[in-house]
């Protein structure tokens, strides 16, 4: 109201001043009243024209808004220009802040490991992050405002979207059969939809492996249990001679031992998968490992094989070191040596050789003159419960988990397992350890001066 009164006062003052001037001029011509009237009219017109010009200047500025300052000057239009400019700048600042927040929000969604896609009321793509674009095989820029059903042709997804099943997820193969994608659709706003996607390839693979693992474990345990149950029923229902009874008890003990080995290997795998990697500052003498393995190997062979240790690994004058878990390393080597003995006919030879290559990589090889393995079986030897000949493996006392344990151990020590074999020409298994975990020792004094830091390693089984 203050500016309205000032505007009225300004216009009235202009008219009065003009009327006084007209009255004076008219008085000189003997027509003072006529002069006053004419002056008042002219004053009003001059004020109106001036006001109109300032208003037109304000409108041009308001229409252009090209970073030009508002019209200067006081009065009504000057104040209006100042207030409009201030309001406009405040609005632009709020828009900039909201745009920054939107960009931050979209950046956060873009960084999400899950896919996010926004659909309008016609199921057209309004926006999606790069993860969703990868899940659905689309281009986030080129395919914007395209109907999602024209781009994603998976029948199960299209039917799920059209059926408006918003309370449950649906899974279907990804583009190009690259794994599997799980999609959940949620409505929001005015008939709009939020599509959340997740790559479940690894989860499905893990579930499949777990189901297969449980099935294999159940099968492996069921077999000795069935045998034990049969023997127990035989002993309870039949009159056996002393010789027969001892034979049945011996077979029952073998099956019980087989189950013990199986449970021990399963626990070993669980410990290997669930524990941190072995430390790189605990040094284990290779000679000490092989001395322990040799005693068990000689007991298992019982003189039926020739056991050869090469490159002076059993020498008393020195020995190299490996950084890691002594019990895990012992388990891996023992599994390889025991397997070599089991699958080598009587009179055969088992070589155990440790060498350090020129590049510092430590190589422990277990080579035998056994039956060998066909080429097509080599890639799957380290799979759990995989057997080239299931009946022969069970006869030799193996659980089917030995090489899986070996692979886990050597990988946990940063190395790898290398397998070579031919039917009838024996097999070669090499444990390759990185140079960072191998230390060459040239004398007994140097070996004794090396600080061996004992640690509470997890108990690791030896059963093959």
Secondary structure as UniProt FT lines:
FT   HELIX           2..28
FT   TURN            29..30
FT   HELIX           32..64
FT   HELIX           75..110
FT   STRAND          115..119
FT   TURN            121..122
FT   STRAND          124..128
FT   HELIX           130..136
FT   TURN            140..145
FT   HELIX           148..151
FT   HELIX           155..162
FT   TURN            163..164
FT   TURN            166..167
FT   STRAND          170..173
FT   HELIX           175..177
FT   STRAND          180..188
FT   TURN            189..191
FT   STRAND          192..199
FT   HELIX           201..237
FT   HELIX           242..274
FT   STRAND          283..285
FT   HELIX           286..301
FT   TURN            302..303
FT   STRAND          306..310
FT   TURN            311..314
FT   STRAND          321..323
FT   HELIX           326..342
FT   TURN            346..347
FT   STRAND          349..356
FT   TURN            358..359
FT   STRAND          362..368
FT   HELIX           375..378
FT   TURN            379..382
FT   TURN            384..385
FT   HELIX           390..395
FT   TURN            396..397
FT   HELIX           402..412
FT   TURN            413..414
FT   STRAND          416..421
FT   TURN            423..424
FT   STRAND          427..433
FT   HELIX           435..437
FT   STRAND          438..439
FT   HELIX           444..449
//
